[in-house]
C-alpha cells in the first residue's frame, strides 16, 4: 500500500496540469493499492471541479470511493496532525501533516506526490 497526495490525482485528472504526463507515468507503473484521506478527496475534487467542472469533480470522487482506501479525519487524528504541523513550524499544510500522521499510523513510508514539502519529512520517500 502507498499513500497518494492530491497533487497526483489532480495531475491525472487535468491534461493542462504541469504534472499530467508524470502522473500518468506513475499510474501506469503502480500496482499497489492507494491510501488517501478525506482531506485528499476534498482538495482534489474542489480544485478539479473548479477548473474542469463539477461533473469531472464527481467522476474523480467516484474514483476515490471505488478504488482507494480512505481514512476519515477524526478529532484524535487532527490533534496529532496539528502537532506535526507545529513540528514543521507551519512549513507544511495541515492537510499534509494529516497525511504524514496517517502514513505513520499505517507504517507507510512512500507517498506519490508532486509536493516537495514532503521532502522535509524524515522517513518518507516521495515518488514523483
N, C-alpha and C positions, 0 to 999 in steps of 0.2 A: 504494500500500500504506500502511496505517495501523496503528500499534500499538494493541492493546486491552488494558486492565487488567482484573484480576479483578473490580473493583467494577462494571464494565459487565456482565459475564456474570452476576454474582450478581443484579444489578438485573433483568436479563431473566428469569432463572430463577425468581425469588421474587416472587410477586404481593404479598406483605406487605412487601417491601423498600421503603424510602423513595424509592429512585431508580427503581422499576419503570417508571412512566409515562415518565420521561425516557429511560431505556434503550430502551424500545420506540420512542419517537420517533426517537432516533438510529439505531436498527436499520432503521427504515423508510426513512430518508433516505440511509443509507450504501450505496454501491455499490462500495466499494473492498474489495480483499482484506485480510484481517486477519492481522497478525503477532503471535504470542504466544511466550511461553517455557514450558518445562515447569514453572516456578515458578508461572506464572499458572494452569496446569491444576491444580496441587497446591492452591493457595489456594482456587480456585473450587470444585473438586469436594469438597474437605474441608468447606468451610462449607455449601455447598448440601446435601451428603449428610447432614451432622449435623443440619440444620434441617428438611429435606424428605424425608429417607430415602435410603438407598443407591441405590435404583433411579433416583431423579431425578439423583443424582450421576453415575451411569453414563451416563444419557442425555446429560448435559452433556459428559462425557468423549468420548462418541462424536461429538458435535457438533464438538468441537475437532479430533479426528482427521480428520473428513470435510471440514471447512470452513476450517481455519486453517493457515497456515504456522507450524510450530513450530520454535523454536530450543532446542536442548538445552544445558543448562549444563555446561561442562567446567571444568577447573582454570584455564585462562587467563581465561575469561570471569569466573569467580568472583573471581579475583585482581584483575582490573580493576574489577569491581563493588565490591570491598572498598575500593579507592582512592576511588571515587566516594562510597561510604558515609562514609569518613573526611573527604572534602572538604566534605560537608554536616554533619559532626560528629555523625553519628547521628540527624539530624532527619528522614531518610527511611529506610525499611526497607531491608534488604539485597536483598529481592526487588525493590523499586522501583529501587534502584541498578543491579540487573542489567537491568531493563527499560531504563533510561537508556543503559546500555552497548550493549545490542542495538540500540536506536534509532540511536545514533551509528554503529555498525558498518554499518547498512543505509541510512544517510543519511535517516532518517525524523525529521521534526520535529513530528509531531502524534500525540497519544495520546487515545484515548477512555477517559475515566476520571472518576470522581466523587471521587477522592482529591486534595484540594487540595495535598498535599505536592509534587505535580509542578509546581505554580506556582512553586516555589523554583528550579527548574532552568532556567537560561538557555538559550534556543534551542528550548524545547519549548512548543508551543501545546496546551493541554488542551481537548478537545471534551467538553462536558458539558451 
